[in-house]
Amino acid sequence: MKAPILLCVALLSGHSHDLAPKHEQGQVRRTSYSFEARRSLTGRSSIVNGEEHPGREGVRQEQTYSAKGVLVDRTVRVDDSTLMVFDREYEELELNLSVEVDDPFGADTDEEVSGESDLEGATVRFTREDDEFAAEFPEGEAGDEELLDGLTAEFPWADYLPEEDVDEKDGWEIAPEVLFRTFDLGGDMSLRTDDEGPLDSAMKEVSADSDGDYGGDMSATLVSVSEVDGRVQAEISIEVDVFLLQDRTEITRAQMAEEPDDLPEGMAVPELHSMEEETLYEGEGTLIWDVEGGYLVSLELELEFEATQTLQLSLELAGQSLEIERITTFEGDRSISIEVEVESN
């Protein structure tokens, strides 16, 4: 048996490879994902009426975020290998957030919250209409229609792949926004906590989609094609050096409106002009693709990031008008682990 296998591997390494996605009628794909992120406060400074003021030293802030889930897709109808209708069961959904703050000048914080979703255990049917998928609960199943708002049907795996056949060691470019679509896997799956405080607002923010302006470079290289457990699999390496610029003015304005009682005596409610956050990601990863079946086997990404928040506001304090620009920086890391199990009729 060794000779045919060796011959197959030899043939695979000497030909171009079609890495296109494919779908089969009645196929079941079980996608398990695990996201983890950690970020630490690294700097804070302000410019007040044109003069620079250093931030308070000795303040420590740590934030951790993790999300896990299992999504089971059952193909209902395909058209020439194009997915047309499928049912997705939200088998498991979990979101956790913790914040620790040591502040010699104020109150310390050590809190954790966990999110739950009414989607867990539910099934949603996605039907292709032109180039978009419409979501609904299958016939005979009841559900809250608001849970369907913001769901994303398709995963971004096809956008990691080359548009044409490739040989081993060939490389190609990936659009930067594909990384952020991976962060937002499944869309807004209504993960919420019963807590109505600041941590709940933070949870809603980290679980929201990554709208903004994308840039930088993201590239892939076909490392090898080989037989693994009787399946022909492609190993693809990924390099990441991208950024996301987001306007968080409205989110910040809403948070400030919820905390007017925290203002020092004699201070009027500040007028927020803008709040922007720029996040830079660098790192690498590996994607394994089933060549014959046309589906993702696994995706692993290890990233480091630096986030810079720039807030501009004006306020009245003790009869003085102050124009303030506050710059806050964070550093951290983020990891993604995704595995797909496939069953066919």
N, C-alpha and C positions, 0 to 999 in steps of 0.2 A: 504493500500500500504506500510505501514511502516514495517510490518513484513518481506516481501520478501527482502526488501532493507537491513534490519538489518541482515537477514540470509546470504545474498550475501557478505556483508562486513565481517561477521564472518568467512565464508568459505575462503575468500581471505586471511585473516590474518593467517590462519592455514595451508597454502599450499606453496610449492615452486613455483616460478614464472619464466616463460620464458620471458626474456626481449629482445628477438632477433628482429632486424629490419625487416620490411616487406614492400612490395610495391604492389600496385594494378594497373591494367590496367586503364588508363584514369584518374587517381588520380591527383589532383592539390595541390601542397604544396607551400604556400606563406610564405617565411622566411624573417622576419624583424629583422635587427640587429642594434645595437648601441654600439659603442666602445668609451671610453673616457680615456685619460691618461694625467697626469700632472707630470712634474719632475722639480726639483730645484737643482742648483749647491750647493754642500755642502762642497767641499774641492778641493784644487789644490796645488800640490807641485812638485818640480823638484829635480833630482839628477844630478848635472853637474860635470863631471870628478871626480865622487866619492864623492862629497860633497853635502849634502842636503840643499836645498833652499826652504823656505816656500813660498806659493803662495801669491798673492796680496790680502790683506784683504779689505773688503768693496765692493767687486764685487758681484752683485746679478744677477742671470740668471734664468728665469722661461720659461718653454716651455710647451705648451698645445697642445693636439692632439685629434681630434674627427673624427669619421667616422660613417656614417649612410647609410643604403641601404635597398632595398626590392628586393628580387630575387624570381621569380615565376617559379616553376618547374612543367611541365606537362608531365606525364608519357605516353610514346608512346608504349613501349613494355616491358613486363616482362617475365621472364622464371622461373617458380616455385618460385615466390615472389622475385627473384633476378632482380634488375633493369638492363635493357639492353639498352634501348634507351629512352632519354627524351629531351625535349626542355626547355631551361632556358631563360626567359625574364628578362633582367636587367632593372627593372622598375624604380628604383631610385638608384643613386650613389652620395655620397657626402663625401668630405674629407676636413678638415680644420686644419690649423697649425698656431700657433702664438708664437712669441719669444719676450721676454722683457729682456733687459740687461741694468743694471745700473753700469757703470764702471767709478770710479773716476779718473782712469789713462788713459782712452781712450774714444772712442765714445760710446754713448748710442744707444740702438736699441729698437724700438717698432714697430713690423711689423706683419701683418697677411696675409695669402694667402689661397685661396680656390682652390680645385682641381675639374676638370671636366673630364668626360670620353665620348668618342664617342660610348662606349658600351651602354650608357643609352638609353633606348628605343629599343635596338636591341634584337634579339632572336638568340641563338646559340643552335645547336643540338649536343648532346653528345651521342656517340655510343660506347658501350663496345667492345673492341677488346682484347681478352684474359683477362688479369687482369687490363687493362688500358682503359681509355675513350679517344676517338679521338674527337676533336672539329671541327665543320664546320658550315657554315651558311646553314639553310634549303633551299631546292630547291625552286627557285623563289625569294630568298632574296639575295641582294648584300651586301657586306661589305668589310672592309679592313681586309685582311687576317692577318696582323700583330697584330690586336686586339686579335686574338685567342692564340697567344704565351703567355704561362705562366698561362693560366686559369686552375683552379682546378675544376673538376666536382663534386666529392663526398665530402660531409661534414663529419667531423670526429665523428659524434654522436655514431656510432657503437663502436668506440674504448673507449668510456666512460663506456660501458656496460660489465657485466660479461660474460665469455665464456660458463658458465653452468647455470642451474636453481639455484635460490637463495631463501632463506627464509628471512623474515624481520630480521633486525639487522646483517645480513651477510655482510662481507666486502670483497673488492678485490682491486688489484693494477691497476693503469692506467699508461701507459708509459708516461714519462715526455714530449716527443715531441708532444703528443696530445694537450697539452695546446698551443703550438706555432703554430700548424696547425689551431687551433681555431682563434688565432690572425690573421692568413693569410686567413681567410674565403674567398673562391672564387678565391684565387690566385691573380695574378697581373691583376687587372681590368683596367689598363691603366689610372688611375687617375693622371692627370698632370695639371700644372698651366702654364700660358703664361709667367710668370716671369722666367728669366734665371739666377737669382742671387742665393745667398747662401740658401735662404729659399726654392727655388725650388729643390735644391740638397738635402736639409734636408727632404722635402716631399717625394721625390723618395726613400730616405733611409728608412723612417718609414713605407712606404707602400710596401716595398720590402719583400720578404719572409725571414723567420728566419732560414737561414741555419747556422749550427754550431754543436757544441758538447753539448748534453743534459745530465743532470744528476739530482740526487735528488729523491724525493719521491712524488708521487701523488696517493691518495687513495679515494675510494668511499665506502659508506655504504647504503644499502637499509633501509631507515627509516620506510616507511610504504607503503601499497598498499590499496587504497580506491576508492570508487565510487565518481566521481565529475561530476555533470551535465550529468549523465547517462553514463559516460565513466569510465573504470577502469584505474586508473593512479598510477604510482609508483613515490614516492618521494625519491630521492637519494641525500645524502649529499656528498660534495667533499672537500677534504683537499689538499692544495697545498704547497709544499716546494721544489722547483726545481730551477735549474740554466741553463743558456745558455752561452756558451763561443763561441765568434765569432771573426774571423780574418777579420778586416776591413782595412787591409793594402792597398789594391788596391783602395778602395773607398777614403781613406784619401789621398793617393798619387795623385789621380785625382783632389781632391779638392785643394791640395797645388799647383798643376800645373796651376790652374786657377787664382791664386792670387799672382803672382810673384811681382807685383807692390807695394804690401803692405810691403815689406821687408825694414828694416832700412838701411840707407846708410852704405855702406861698408860690408854688409852681403851677402854672396853667397847663392844661393838656397840650402836649407837644403837637406840632403840625408836621406830619411825615411827608417828605417830598419824594423820596425813592428808597428802595431797598433792593439791591442786586446781589446775587451770589454767583461766583465763578468757581467751578470745580474742575480740577485737572486730574486725570486718571492716567497712570502708567502701570504696565504689567504685561503678563503673558498668560497663555493658556493652551489647552489641547482639546480638539474636537475629534471625536471618532464617529465615522459615518458608515452605515451599511450600504455598500455600493449597489448590490443587486436589489435590495429591498427599497432603497431610496429613502431612508429615515435616519434620524439621529440616534446614536447609541449612547453617547455621553458628551458632556461639555464641562470642562473645569477651567475656571479663571481665577487668578490670584492678582489683585490690584492694590496699588498704593494710591492715595489721593491727597490733595491739598485743596481746601475750600477757603475762599476769601469772601466775606460778607461786607458790603459797603452800604452804610445807612446814612441818609442825609435828612436832617430835620431842623426845625426852628422852634424856639420856645421863649416864653417870658418868665423870668425868675427874678424876684425882688426888684422889679422895675427895669430890668435889663433885657435887651433883646439879644438872643444868642443864636448864631448859625453854626450848626454842628455837623461834622462828618465823622462818623465812627467806623473804624475798620477792625474787623475781628477775623482771625485766621484759625483754621483747624487743620490737623493732619490725622491720617488714619489709614486703615486698610479695609478691603472688601473682598469677599470670596464668593464664588458661585459654583455650585455642584449640581448637575442635572443628569439623571439617568432615565433611559426609556426602555421599557420591556414591551415586546410586541407579540401578539397572538393573532394567528390567521386561521380562517375557517378551512 
